[in-house]
Amino acid sequence: MVDAAVAKAKELGVCENVAILDDGAISRPLARMDGAPLLSIEIAQNKAYTALFGVSTQDFFDFIQGDPSLLAGIPTLARVAAYGGGFPIKVNGEIVGAIGVSGAPACRTTSIAREQPWRSYPMRCWLTDL
């Protein structure tokens, strides 16, 4: 999965950090491409953490922006990233982890995460395939 995201970033000509968390928010593979911003490692991890809510981080933002109290409070929580680039990883409809991608402009970052195979990952456990 990390390799697929890095390959897509290379295809787009951007440098990214790619973080994967399991369903217990334990860090799994992390990739930092040469030239990717150092500080965006944590942002990629936070996007993956937020995607464990079960929706993409962009969808999460779209949801909270309609409620002023959520919009004011949720983004202040540690590890919550309410902007594009994080997606849940689901197997048979169950969340088994999440991916976060950060380092390039949001439109590129989101396309790297969105186009990858974990969007409809097959039945086997994804942790064994890393």
Stockholm file with secondary structure:
# STOCKHOLM 1.0

chainA/1-130         MVDAAVAKAKELGVCENVAILDDGAISRPLARMDGAPLLSIEIAQNKAYTALFGVSTQDFFDFIQGDPSLLAGIPTLARVAAYGGGFPIKVNGEIVGAIGVSGAPACRTTSIAREQPWRSYPMRCWLTDL
#=GR chainA/1-130 SS CHHHHHHHHHHHTCCCEEEEEETTCCEEEEEECTTCCTTHHHHHHHHHHHHTTSSCHHHHHHHHTTSHHHHHHGGGSTTCCCSSSEEEEEETTEEEEEEEEESSCHHHHHHHHHTSGGGGCCSSCGGGGC
#=GC SS_cons         CHHHHHHHHHHHTCCCEEEEEETTCCEEEEEECTTCCTTHHHHHHHHHHHHTTSSCHHHHHHHHTTSHHHHHHGGGSTTCCCSSSEEEEEETTEEEEEEEEESSCHHHHHHHHHTSGGGGCCSSCGGGGC
//
